[in-house]
Amino acid sequence: MSKKAIILLSGGLDSVTVLAHAKQQGFLCYALSFNYGQRHNAELDAAQKIARDYEVLEHKIIDLDLASIGGSALTDTHIDVPKTPQSGIPVTYVPARNTIFLSLALGWAEVLQLYDIFIGVNAVDYSGYPDCRPEFINAFQTLANVATKTAVEGQLIKIHTPLIMLTKAEIIQQGSMLGVNYQQTISCYSADSQGQACGVCDACRLRKIGFEQAKINDPTRYQ
C-alpha cells in the first residue's frame, strides 16, 4: 500500500525542499497552501507551479483572513516590513500561524485517512518565530495524539520536520541534490506582483547567506 502525506507548501525555499524530500522518501503527496491575507499572492502562484511540477495528488488552497486580526507586518499594511535584522521576535511573526496551518492539515489528514504531515519549519537559520522550534512541534504532536478520532482509535498522525535542525545552506544543498529548482520559489516578505524579491528583508537576507555558504548560485529574481 502506498504511503501518502500532506505537505504544507508555501511556495518558499524550505517547503519545496520538504516536498522533494517526501517524494524521495516514497510518499504520494497532497499539497496544502493558505491564502491567509499575506501582502502578496506571488508565493501562492509559485506554490501552484511547484505542485504541478511535482505532480501532487491534489493541491488545496484554503482562504483564511488572518489580516482581520492583524498583528504582523505580513498581514497588516500599516506595519512596515523591517529592512534590518531585529532583536527578539520580529514584527513579521504572524500570530499562531503554524498552529492554525497544522490544525487544518491535521483535519484534512483525517478526512484523507493518511497519517503523515510534513512542514518545513527550521530552528537554526530562521527569524526567531516561536512556532518554528522543536518545542512547538513536540507539543503539537502531543495535541494531535489526543485531539483526533484517528489517534484515539489507535493510528497516530506523525508531524515530520526534516529541516528543523539544518542550516539554510544545508537545506539548499539537500534540495539541490534532490533536483529542486529554487528559481521557482519565493521567500521574500515584500515580493512584488511578479514575484521579484526585495533583497533586504530578513527572509531575503537568510536566503542570500544560505546560497553563499552552500556555494551554489543564487537564482532568486530581485527587484
Biotite code that builds the C-alpha atoms (Angstrom):
import biotite.structure as struc

atoms = struc.array([
    struc.Atom([0.000, 0.000, 0.000], chain_id="A", res_id=1, res_name="MET", atom_name="CA", element="C"),
    struc.Atom([1.386, 3.412, -0.993], chain_id="A", res_id=2, res_name="SER", atom_name="CA", element="C"),
    struc.Atom([2.367, 5.899, 1.712], chain_id="A", res_id=3, res_name="LYS", atom_name="CA", element="C"),
    struc.Atom([0.549, 9.229, 1.468], chain_id="A", res_id=4, res_name="LYS", atom_name="CA", element="C"),
    struc.Atom([1.342, 12.552, 3.119], chain_id="A", res_id=5, res_name="ALA", atom_name="CA", element="C"),
    struc.Atom([0.225, 16.164, 3.293], chain_id="A", res_id=6, res_name="ILE", atom_name="CA", element="C"),
    struc.Atom([2.943, 18.746, 2.617], chain_id="A", res_id=7, res_name="ILE", atom_name="CA", element="C"),
    struc.Atom([2.465, 22.312, 3.820], chain_id="A", res_id=8, res_name="LEU", atom_name="CA", element="C"),
    struc.Atom([3.515, 24.206, 0.693], chain_id="A", res_id=9, res_name="LEU", atom_name="CA", element="C"),
    struc.Atom([4.059, 27.959, 0.928], chain_id="A", res_id=10, res_name="SER", atom_name="CA", element="C"),
    struc.Atom([5.922, 28.359, -2.355], chain_id="A", res_id=11, res_name="GLY", atom_name="CA", element="C"),
    struc.Atom([9.136, 29.132, -0.490], chain_id="A", res_id=12, res_name="GLY", atom_name="CA", element="C"),
    struc.Atom([12.560, 27.535, -0.440], chain_id="A", res_id=13, res_name="LEU", atom_name="CA", element="C"),
    struc.Atom([12.025, 25.357, 2.621], chain_id="A", res_id=14, res_name="ASP", atom_name="CA", element="C"),
    struc.Atom([8.611, 23.966, 1.704], chain_id="A", res_id=15, res_name="SER", atom_name="CA", element="C"),
    struc.Atom([9.628, 22.844, -1.793], chain_id="A", res_id=16, res_name="VAL", atom_name="CA", element="C"),
    struc.Atom([12.689, 21.134, -0.300], chain_id="A", res_id=17, res_name="THR", atom_name="CA", element="C"),
    struc.Atom([10.370, 19.261, 2.068], chain_id="A", res_id=18, res_name="VAL", atom_name="CA", element="C"),
    struc.Atom([8.109, 18.269, -0.843], chain_id="A", res_id=19, res_name="LEU", atom_name="CA", element="C"),
    struc.Atom([11.101, 16.940, -2.782], chain_id="A", res_id=20, res_name="ALA", atom_name="CA", element="C"),
    struc.Atom([12.296, 15.087, 0.318], chain_id="A", res_id=21, res_name="HIS", atom_name="CA", element="C"),
    struc.Atom([8.895, 13.469, 0.910], chain_id="A", res_id=22, res_name="ALA", atom_name="CA", element="C"),
    struc.Atom([8.688, 12.361, -2.719], chain_id="A", res_id=23, res_name="LYS", atom_name="CA", element="C"),
    struc.Atom([12.208, 10.911, -2.475], chain_id="A", res_id=24, res_name="GLN", atom_name="CA", element="C"),
    struc.Atom([11.083, 9.000, 0.632], chain_id="A", res_id=25, res_name="GLN", atom_name="CA", element="C"),
    struc.Atom([8.355, 7.343, -1.427], chain_id="A", res_id=26, res_name="GLY", atom_name="CA", element="C"),
    struc.Atom([5.326, 9.356, -0.309], chain_id="A", res_id=27, res_name="PHE", atom_name="CA", element="C"),
    struc.Atom([2.461, 10.185, -2.628], chain_id="A", res_id=28, res_name="LEU", atom_name="CA", element="C"),
    struc.Atom([1.846, 13.815, -1.768], chain_id="A", res_id=29, res_name="CYS", atom_name="CA", element="C"),
    struc.Atom([-1.036, 16.177, -1.217], chain_id="A", res_id=30, res_name="TYR", atom_name="CA", element="C"),
    struc.Atom([-0.092, 19.873, -1.022], chain_id="A", res_id=31, res_name="ALA", atom_name="CA", element="C"),
    struc.Atom([-1.778, 22.365, 1.298], chain_id="A", res_id=32, res_name="LEU", atom_name="CA", element="C"),
    struc.Atom([-1.345, 26.136, 0.925], chain_id="A", res_id=33, res_name="SER", atom_name="CA", element="C"),
    struc.Atom([-3.042, 29.119, 2.536], chain_id="A", res_id=34, res_name="PHE", atom_name="CA", element="C"),
    struc.Atom([-4.262, 32.438, 1.232], chain_id="A", res_id=35, res_name="ASN", atom_name="CA", element="C"),
    struc.Atom([-4.228, 33.992, 4.695], chain_id="A", res_id=36, res_name="TYR", atom_name="CA", element="C"),
    struc.Atom([-4.201, 37.702, 3.930], chain_id="A", res_id=37, res_name="GLY", atom_name="CA", element="C"),
    struc.Atom([-0.476, 37.947, 3.263], chain_id="A", res_id=38, res_name="GLN", atom_name="CA", element="C"),
    struc.Atom([0.808, 41.041, 1.472], chain_id="A", res_id=39, res_name="ARG", atom_name="CA", element="C"),
    struc.Atom([1.046, 39.356, -1.933], chain_id="A", res_id=40, res_name="HIS", atom_name="CA", element="C"),
    struc.Atom([-0.156, 36.279, -3.777], chain_id="A", res_id=41, res_name="ASN", atom_name="CA", element="C"),
    struc.Atom([3.090, 35.710, -5.671], chain_id="A", res_id=42, res_name="ALA", atom_name="CA", element="C"),
    struc.Atom([4.069, 32.912, -3.282], chain_id="A", res_id=43, res_name="GLU", atom_name="CA", element="C"),
    struc.Atom([0.769, 31.142, -3.961], chain_id="A", res_id=44, res_name="LEU", atom_name="CA", element="C"),
    struc.Atom([1.426, 31.379, -7.701], chain_id="A", res_id=45, res_name="ASP", atom_name="CA", element="C"),
    struc.Atom([4.803, 29.755, -7.016], chain_id="A", res_id=46, res_name="ALA", atom_name="CA", element="C"),
    struc.Atom([3.173, 27.052, -4.885], chain_id="A", res_id=47, res_name="ALA", atom_name="CA", element="C"),
    struc.Atom([0.730, 26.208, -7.678], chain_id="A", res_id=48, res_name="GLN", atom_name="CA", element="C"),
    struc.Atom([3.554, 25.849, -10.220], chain_id="A", res_id=49, res_name="LYS", atom_name="CA", element="C"),
    struc.Atom([5.585, 23.708, -7.831], chain_id="A", res_id=50, res_name="ILE", atom_name="CA", element="C"),
    struc.Atom([2.589, 21.486, -7.044], chain_id="A", res_id=51, res_name="ALA", atom_name="CA", element="C"),
    struc.Atom([2.028, 20.893, -10.765], chain_id="A", res_id=52, res_name="ARG", atom_name="CA", element="C"),
    struc.Atom([5.699, 20.134, -11.403], chain_id="A", res_id=53, res_name="ASP", atom_name="CA", element="C"),
    struc.Atom([5.786, 17.600, -8.572], chain_id="A", res_id=54, res_name="TYR", atom_name="CA", element="C"),
    struc.Atom([2.502, 16.039, -9.722], chain_id="A", res_id=55, res_name="GLU", atom_name="CA", element="C"),
    struc.Atom([0.883, 16.105, -6.287], chain_id="A", res_id=56, res_name="VAL", atom_name="CA", element="C"),
    struc.Atom([-2.346, 14.160, -5.947], chain_id="A", res_id=57, res_name="LEU", atom_name="CA", element="C"),
    struc.Atom([-4.233, 17.333, -5.021], chain_id="A", res_id=58, res_name="GLU", atom_name="CA", element="C"),
    struc.Atom([-3.254, 20.911, -4.203], chain_id="A", res_id=59, res_name="HIS", atom_name="CA", element="C"),
    struc.Atom([-5.688, 22.610, -1.852], chain_id="A", res_id=60, res_name="LYS", atom_name="CA", element="C"),
    struc.Atom([-5.521, 26.355, -1.176], chain_id="A", res_id=61, res_name="ILE", atom_name="CA", element="C"),
    struc.Atom([-7.544, 27.401, 1.871], chain_id="A", res_id=62, res_name="ILE", atom_name="CA", element="C"),
    struc.Atom([-8.680, 31.001, 2.333], chain_id="A", res_id=63, res_name="ASP", atom_name="CA", element="C"),
    struc.Atom([-8.087, 32.407, 5.828], chain_id="A", res_id=64, res_name="LEU", atom_name="CA", element="C"),
    struc.Atom([-8.481, 36.023, 6.860], chain_id="A", res_id=65, res_name="ASP", atom_name="CA", element="C"),
    struc.Atom([-5.623, 36.369, 9.324], chain_id="A", res_id=66, res_name="LEU", atom_name="CA", element="C"),
    struc.Atom([-5.372, 40.012, 8.207], chain_id="A", res_id=67, res_name="ALA", atom_name="CA", element="C"),
    struc.Atom([-8.602, 40.608, 10.114], chain_id="A", res_id=68, res_name="SER", atom_name="CA", element="C"),
    struc.Atom([-6.749, 40.140, 13.417], chain_id="A", res_id=69, res_name="ILE", atom_name="CA", element="C"),
    struc.Atom([-3.544, 41.815, 12.165], chain_id="A", res_id=70, res_name="GLY", atom_name="CA", element="C"),
    struc.Atom([-0.555, 41.929, 14.463], chain_id="A", res_id=71, res_name="GLY", atom_name="CA", element="C"),
    struc.Atom([2.036, 41.155, 11.790], chain_id="A", res_id=72, res_name="SER", atom_name="CA", element="C"),
    struc.Atom([3.888, 43.084, 9.110], chain_id="A", res_id=73, res_name="ALA", atom_name="CA", element="C"),
    struc.Atom([2.979, 40.252, 6.731], chain_id="A", res_id=74, res_name="LEU", atom_name="CA", element="C"),
    struc.Atom([-0.771, 40.785, 7.109], chain_id="A", res_id=75, res_name="THR", atom_name="CA", element="C"),
    struc.Atom([-1.110, 44.435, 8.172], chain_id="A", res_id=76, res_name="ASP", atom_name="CA", element="C"),
    struc.Atom([-0.049, 47.040, 5.591], chain_id="A", res_id=77, res_name="THR", atom_name="CA", element="C"),
    struc.Atom([0.196, 49.641, 8.372], chain_id="A", res_id=78, res_name="HIS", atom_name="CA", element="C"),
    struc.Atom([3.222, 47.777, 9.786], chain_id="A", res_id=79, res_name="ILE", atom_name="CA", element="C"),
    struc.Atom([6.381, 48.101, 7.703], chain_id="A", res_id=80, res_name="ASP", atom_name="CA", element="C"),
    struc.Atom([8.447, 45.034, 6.859], chain_id="A", res_id=81, res_name="VAL", atom_name="CA", element="C"),
    struc.Atom([11.833, 45.624, 8.561], chain_id="A", res_id=82, res_name="PRO", atom_name="CA", element="C"),
    struc.Atom([14.833, 46.114, 6.292], chain_id="A", res_id=83, res_name="LYS", atom_name="CA", element="C"),
    struc.Atom([17.395, 45.337, 9.011], chain_id="A", res_id=84, res_name="THR", atom_name="CA", element="C"),
    struc.Atom([17.633, 42.411, 11.490], chain_id="A", res_id=85, res_name="PRO", atom_name="CA", element="C"),
    struc.Atom([15.572, 42.815, 14.669], chain_id="A", res_id=86, res_name="GLN", atom_name="CA", element="C"),
    struc.Atom([16.237, 41.577, 18.175], chain_id="A", res_id=87, res_name="SER", atom_name="CA", element="C"),
    struc.Atom([13.648, 39.338, 19.767], chain_id="A", res_id=88, res_name="GLY", atom_name="CA", element="C"),
    struc.Atom([10.615, 38.047, 17.873], chain_id="A", res_id=89, res_name="ILE", atom_name="CA", element="C"),
    struc.Atom([10.238, 40.270, 14.784], chain_id="A", res_id=90, res_name="PRO", atom_name="CA", element="C"),
    struc.Atom([7.072, 42.038, 13.606], chain_id="A", res_id=91, res_name="VAL", atom_name="CA", element="C"),
    struc.Atom([6.926, 39.607, 10.661], chain_id="A", res_id=92, res_name="THR", atom_name="CA", element="C"),
    struc.Atom([5.768, 36.900, 13.072], chain_id="A", res_id=93, res_name="TYR", atom_name="CA", element="C"),
    struc.Atom([2.148, 36.015, 12.229], chain_id="A", res_id=94, res_name="VAL", atom_name="CA", element="C"),
    struc.Atom([0.277, 35.190, 15.464], chain_id="A", res_id=95, res_name="PRO", atom_name="CA", element="C"),
    struc.Atom([-0.376, 31.438, 15.793], chain_id="A", res_id=96, res_name="ALA", atom_name="CA", element="C"),
    struc.Atom([0.155, 30.852, 12.058], chain_id="A", res_id=97, res_name="ARG", atom_name="CA", element="C"),
    struc.Atom([1.768, 27.418, 12.179], chain_id="A", res_id=98, res_name="ASN", atom_name="CA", element="C"),
    struc.Atom([-0.672, 26.271, 14.877], chain_id="A", res_id=99, res_name="THR", atom_name="CA", element="C"),
    struc.Atom([-3.556, 27.190, 12.573], chain_id="A", res_id=100, res_name="ILE", atom_name="CA", element="C"),
    struc.Atom([-1.913, 25.705, 9.468], chain_id="A", res_id=101, res_name="PHE", atom_name="CA", element="C"),
    struc.Atom([-1.047, 22.408, 11.172], chain_id="A", res_id=102, res_name="LEU", atom_name="CA", element="C"),
    struc.Atom([-4.529, 22.165, 12.689], chain_id="A", res_id=103, res_name="SER", atom_name="CA", element="C"),
    struc.Atom([-6.123, 22.393, 9.252], chain_id="A", res_id=104, res_name="LEU", atom_name="CA", element="C"),
    struc.Atom([-3.586, 19.903, 7.867], chain_id="A", res_id=105, res_name="ALA", atom_name="CA", element="C"),
    struc.Atom([-4.493, 17.568, 10.737], chain_id="A", res_id=106, res_name="LEU", atom_name="CA", element="C"),
    struc.Atom([-8.175, 17.810, 9.860], chain_id="A", res_id=107, res_name="GLY", atom_name="CA", element="C"),
    struc.Atom([-7.529, 17.136, 6.180], chain_id="A", res_id=108, res_name="TRP", atom_name="CA", element="C"),
    struc.Atom([-5.307, 14.183, 7.099], chain_id="A", res_id=109, res_name="ALA", atom_name="CA", element="C"),
    struc.Atom([-8.226, 12.633, 8.998], chain_id="A", res_id=110, res_name="GLU", atom_name="CA", element="C"),
    struc.Atom([-10.542, 13.128, 6.029], chain_id="A", res_id=111, res_name="VAL", atom_name="CA", element="C"),
    struc.Atom([-7.997, 11.637, 3.615], chain_id="A", res_id=112, res_name="LEU", atom_name="CA", element="C"),
    struc.Atom([-7.194, 8.832, 6.080], chain_id="A", res_id=113, res_name="GLN", atom_name="CA", element="C"),
    struc.Atom([-3.456, 9.422, 5.924], chain_id="A", res_id=114, res_name="LEU", atom_name="CA", element="C"),
    struc.Atom([-1.002, 9.573, 8.787], chain_id="A", res_id=115, res_name="TYR", atom_name="CA", element="C"),
    struc.Atom([1.919, 11.815, 7.798], chain_id="A", res_id=116, res_name="ASP", atom_name="CA", element="C"),
    struc.Atom([2.188, 15.612, 7.642], chain_id="A", res_id=117, res_name="ILE", atom_name="CA", element="C"),
    struc.Atom([5.362, 17.412, 6.530], chain_id="A", res_id=118, res_name="PHE", atom_name="CA", element="C"),
    struc.Atom([6.202, 21.021, 7.403], chain_id="A", res_id=119, res_name="ILE", atom_name="CA", element="C"),
    struc.Atom([9.363, 22.958, 6.550], chain_id="A", res_id=120, res_name="GLY", atom_name="CA", element="C"),
    struc.Atom([9.968, 24.686, 9.878], chain_id="A", res_id=121, res_name="VAL", atom_name="CA", element="C"),
    struc.Atom([13.574, 25.473, 10.767], chain_id="A", res_id=122, res_name="ASN", atom_name="CA", element="C"),
    struc.Atom([15.100, 26.452, 14.106], chain_id="A", res_id=123, res_name="ALA", atom_name="CA", element="C"),
    struc.Atom([18.696, 27.189, 13.042], chain_id="A", res_id=124, res_name="VAL", atom_name="CA", element="C"),
    struc.Atom([18.827, 29.898, 10.335], chain_id="A", res_id=125, res_name="ASP", atom_name="CA", element="C"),
    struc.Atom([15.423, 31.437, 10.967], chain_id="A", res_id=126, res_name="TYR", atom_name="CA", element="C"),
    struc.Atom([13.785, 34.674, 12.137], chain_id="A", res_id=127, res_name="SER", atom_name="CA", element="C"),
    struc.Atom([13.130, 33.594, 15.717], chain_id="A", res_id=128, res_name="GLY", atom_name="CA", element="C"),
    struc.Atom([9.484, 32.590, 15.406], chain_id="A", res_id=129, res_name="TYR", atom_name="CA", element="C"),
    struc.Atom([8.304, 30.505, 18.397], chain_id="A", res_id=130, res_name="PRO", atom_name="CA", element="C"),
    struc.Atom([6.232, 28.192, 16.167], chain_id="A", res_id=131, res_name="ASP", atom_name="CA", element="C"),
    struc.Atom([9.313, 27.014, 14.265], chain_id="A", res_id=132, res_name="CYS", atom_name="CA", element="C"),
    struc.Atom([11.019, 25.389, 17.268], chain_id="A", res_id=133, res_name="ARG", atom_name="CA", element="C"),
    struc.Atom([11.204, 21.702, 18.249], chain_id="A", res_id=134, res_name="PRO", atom_name="CA", element="C"),
    struc.Atom([9.317, 22.556, 21.470], chain_id="A", res_id=135, res_name="GLU", atom_name="CA", element="C"),
    struc.Atom([6.331, 23.699, 19.414], chain_id="A", res_id=136, res_name="PHE", atom_name="CA", element="C"),
    struc.Atom([6.370, 20.669, 17.109], chain_id="A", res_id=137, res_name="ILE", atom_name="CA", element="C"),
    struc.Atom([6.636, 18.280, 20.059], chain_id="A", res_id=138, res_name="ASN", atom_name="CA", element="C"),
    struc.Atom([3.704, 19.991, 21.782], chain_id="A", res_id=139, res_name="ALA", atom_name="CA", element="C"),
    struc.Atom([1.594, 19.910, 18.613], chain_id="A", res_id=140, res_name="PHE", atom_name="CA", element="C"),
    struc.Atom([2.448, 16.236, 18.120], chain_id="A", res_id=141, res_name="GLN", atom_name="CA", element="C"),
    struc.Atom([1.120, 15.544, 21.621], chain_id="A", res_id=142, res_name="THR", atom_name="CA", element="C"),
    struc.Atom([-2.022, 17.533, 20.804], chain_id="A", res_id=143, res_name="LEU", atom_name="CA", element="C"),
    struc.Atom([-2.554, 15.578, 17.565], chain_id="A", res_id=144, res_name="ALA", atom_name="CA", element="C"),
    struc.Atom([-2.430, 12.324, 19.506], chain_id="A", res_id=145, res_name="ASN", atom_name="CA", element="C"),
    struc.Atom([-5.291, 13.324, 21.822], chain_id="A", res_id=146, res_name="VAL", atom_name="CA", element="C"),
    struc.Atom([-7.372, 15.631, 19.613], chain_id="A", res_id=147, res_name="ALA", atom_name="CA", element="C"),
    struc.Atom([-8.214, 13.357, 16.679], chain_id="A", res_id=148, res_name="THR", atom_name="CA", element="C"),
    struc.Atom([-10.546, 10.431, 16.143], chain_id="A", res_id=149, res_name="LYS", atom_name="CA", element="C"),
    struc.Atom([-7.762, 8.793, 14.121], chain_id="A", res_id=150, res_name="THR", atom_name="CA", element="C"),
    struc.Atom([-5.309, 8.827, 17.031], chain_id="A", res_id=151, res_name="ALA", atom_name="CA", element="C"),
    struc.Atom([-7.861, 7.864, 19.692], chain_id="A", res_id=152, res_name="VAL", atom_name="CA", element="C"),
    struc.Atom([-8.716, 4.806, 17.587], chain_id="A", res_id=153, res_name="GLU", atom_name="CA", element="C"),
    struc.Atom([-5.050, 3.806, 17.522], chain_id="A", res_id=154, res_name="GLY", atom_name="CA", element="C"),
    struc.Atom([-3.472, 5.288, 14.373], chain_id="A", res_id=155, res_name="GLN", atom_name="CA", element="C"),
    struc.Atom([-1.169, 8.185, 15.212], chain_id="A", res_id=156, res_name="LEU", atom_name="CA", element="C"),
    struc.Atom([-0.571, 11.030, 12.767], chain_id="A", res_id=157, res_name="ILE", atom_name="CA", element="C"),
    struc.Atom([3.111, 11.988, 12.607], chain_id="A", res_id=158, res_name="LYS", atom_name="CA", element="C"),
    struc.Atom([4.379, 15.537, 12.083], chain_id="A", res_id=159, res_name="ILE", atom_name="CA", element="C"),
    struc.Atom([7.600, 15.391, 10.027], chain_id="A", res_id=160, res_name="HIS", atom_name="CA", element="C"),
    struc.Atom([10.116, 18.255, 10.233], chain_id="A", res_id=161, res_name="THR", atom_name="CA", element="C"),
    struc.Atom([13.105, 17.103, 8.164], chain_id="A", res_id=162, res_name="PRO", atom_name="CA", element="C"),
    struc.Atom([14.712, 20.578, 8.033], chain_id="A", res_id=163, res_name="LEU", atom_name="CA", element="C"),
    struc.Atom([14.281, 21.665, 11.621], chain_id="A", res_id=164, res_name="ILE", atom_name="CA", element="C"),
    struc.Atom([17.928, 21.368, 12.677], chain_id="A", res_id=165, res_name="MET", atom_name="CA", element="C"),
    struc.Atom([19.599, 22.192, 9.337], chain_id="A", res_id=166, res_name="LEU", atom_name="CA", element="C"),
    struc.Atom([21.274, 25.454, 8.367], chain_id="A", res_id=167, res_name="THR", atom_name="CA", element="C"),
    struc.Atom([19.884, 27.293, 5.356], chain_id="A", res_id=168, res_name="LYS", atom_name="CA", element="C"),
    struc.Atom([22.987, 26.255, 3.413], chain_id="A", res_id=169, res_name="ALA", atom_name="CA", element="C"),
    struc.Atom([22.405, 22.595, 4.301], chain_id="A", res_id=170, res_name="GLU", atom_name="CA", element="C"),
    struc.Atom([18.770, 22.882, 3.213], chain_id="A", res_id=171, res_name="ILE", atom_name="CA", element="C"),
    struc.Atom([19.820, 24.342, -0.153], chain_id="A", res_id=172, res_name="ILE", atom_name="CA", element="C"),
    struc.Atom([22.475, 21.661, -0.629], chain_id="A", res_id=173, res_name="GLN", atom_name="CA", element="C"),
    struc.Atom([19.968, 18.915, 0.150], chain_id="A", res_id=174, res_name="GLN", atom_name="CA", element="C"),
    struc.Atom([17.402, 20.403, -2.196], chain_id="A", res_id=175, res_name="GLY", atom_name="CA", element="C"),
    struc.Atom([19.934, 20.787, -4.970], chain_id="A", res_id=176, res_name="SER", atom_name="CA", element="C"),
    struc.Atom([20.839, 17.108, -4.671], chain_id="A", res_id=177, res_name="MET", atom_name="CA", element="C"),
    struc.Atom([17.110, 16.349, -4.981], chain_id="A", res_id=178, res_name="LEU", atom_name="CA", element="C"),
    struc.Atom([16.888, 18.434, -8.151], chain_id="A", res_id=179, res_name="GLY", atom_name="CA", element="C"),
    struc.Atom([14.899, 21.350, -6.701], chain_id="A", res_id=180, res_name="VAL", atom_name="CA", element="C"),
    struc.Atom([14.585, 24.374, -8.985], chain_id="A", res_id=181, res_name="ASN", atom_name="CA", element="C"),
    struc.Atom([14.905, 27.220, -6.482], chain_id="A", res_id=182, res_name="TYR", atom_name="CA", element="C"),
    struc.Atom([14.279, 29.829, -9.170], chain_id="A", res_id=183, res_name="GLN", atom_name="CA", element="C"),
    struc.Atom([10.581, 28.926, -8.857], chain_id="A", res_id=184, res_name="GLN", atom_name="CA", element="C"),
    struc.Atom([10.460, 29.675, -5.135], chain_id="A", res_id=185, res_name="THR", atom_name="CA", element="C"),
    struc.Atom([9.605, 32.917, -3.344], chain_id="A", res_id=186, res_name="ILE", atom_name="CA", element="C"),
    struc.Atom([10.848, 33.599, 0.186], chain_id="A", res_id=187, res_name="SER", atom_name="CA", element="C"),
    struc.Atom([10.643, 37.402, 0.278], chain_id="A", res_id=188, res_name="CYS", atom_name="CA", element="C"),
    struc.Atom([8.319, 39.185, 2.718], chain_id="A", res_id=189, res_name="TYR", atom_name="CA", element="C"),
    struc.Atom([7.894, 42.068, 0.244], chain_id="A", res_id=190, res_name="SER", atom_name="CA", element="C"),
    struc.Atom([7.927, 40.399, -3.179], chain_id="A", res_id=191, res_name="ALA", atom_name="CA", element="C"),
    struc.Atom([6.246, 42.357, -5.957], chain_id="A", res_id=192, res_name="ASP", atom_name="CA", element="C"),
    struc.Atom([3.340, 41.067, -8.026], chain_id="A", res_id=193, res_name="SER", atom_name="CA", element="C"),
    struc.Atom([5.802, 39.392, -10.427], chain_id="A", res_id=194, res_name="GLN", atom_name="CA", element="C"),
    struc.Atom([7.429, 37.546, -7.545], chain_id="A", res_id=195, res_name="GLY", atom_name="CA", element="C"),
    struc.Atom([10.645, 39.565, -7.590], chain_id="A", res_id=196, res_name="GLN", atom_name="CA", element="C"),
    struc.Atom([12.338, 39.717, -4.177], chain_id="A", res_id=197, res_name="ALA", atom_name="CA", element="C"),
    struc.Atom([13.220, 42.924, -2.309], chain_id="A", res_id=198, res_name="CYS", atom_name="CA", element="C"),
    struc.Atom([16.671, 41.615, -1.363], chain_id="A", res_id=199, res_name="GLY", atom_name="CA", element="C"),
    struc.Atom([16.743, 43.357, 2.041], chain_id="A", res_id=200, res_name="VAL", atom_name="CA", element="C"),
    struc.Atom([14.105, 41.759, 4.319], chain_id="A", res_id=201, res_name="CYS", atom_name="CA", element="C"),
    struc.Atom([15.057, 39.075, 6.849], chain_id="A", res_id=202, res_name="ASP", atom_name="CA", element="C"),
    struc.Atom([13.852, 36.229, 4.601], chain_id="A", res_id=203, res_name="ALA", atom_name="CA", element="C"),
    struc.Atom([15.934, 37.535, 1.682], chain_id="A", res_id=204, res_name="CYS", atom_name="CA", element="C"),
    struc.Atom([18.965, 38.014, 3.930], chain_id="A", res_id=205, res_name="ARG", atom_name="CA", element="C"),
    struc.Atom([18.818, 34.427, 5.233], chain_id="A", res_id=206, res_name="LEU", atom_name="CA", element="C"),
    struc.Atom([18.262, 33.100, 1.707], chain_id="A", res_id=207, res_name="ARG", atom_name="CA", element="C"),
    struc.Atom([21.212, 35.060, 0.256], chain_id="A", res_id=208, res_name="LYS", atom_name="CA", element="C"),
    struc.Atom([23.563, 33.904, 3.023], chain_id="A", res_id=209, res_name="ILE", atom_name="CA", element="C"),
    struc.Atom([22.363, 30.322, 2.550], chain_id="A", res_id=210, res_name="GLY", atom_name="CA", element="C"),
    struc.Atom([23.257, 30.261, -1.133], chain_id="A", res_id=211, res_name="PHE", atom_name="CA", element="C"),
    struc.Atom([26.622, 31.918, -0.419], chain_id="A", res_id=212, res_name="GLU", atom_name="CA", element="C"),
    struc.Atom([27.507, 29.384, 2.285], chain_id="A", res_id=213, res_name="GLN", atom_name="CA", element="C"),
    struc.Atom([26.266, 26.483, 0.155], chain_id="A", res_id=214, res_name="ALA", atom_name="CA", element="C"),
    struc.Atom([28.485, 27.769, -2.693], chain_id="A", res_id=215, res_name="LYS", atom_name="CA", element="C"),
    struc.Atom([25.537, 27.468, -5.075], chain_id="A", res_id=216, res_name="ILE", atom_name="CA", element="C"),
    struc.Atom([24.464, 30.181, -7.495], chain_id="A", res_id=217, res_name="ASN", atom_name="CA", element="C"),
    struc.Atom([21.506, 32.187, -6.151], chain_id="A", res_id=218, res_name="ASP", atom_name="CA", element="C"),
    struc.Atom([18.776, 32.059, -8.837], chain_id="A", res_id=219, res_name="PRO", atom_name="CA", element="C"),
    struc.Atom([16.484, 34.494, -6.994], chain_id="A", res_id=220, res_name="THR", atom_name="CA", element="C"),
    struc.Atom([14.906, 37.224, -9.136], chain_id="A", res_id=221, res_name="ARG", atom_name="CA", element="C"),
    struc.Atom([15.456, 40.520, -7.326], chain_id="A", res_id=222, res_name="TYR", atom_name="CA", element="C"),
    struc.Atom([13.693, 43.836, -7.857], chain_id="A", res_id=223, res_name="GLN", atom_name="CA", element="C"),
])
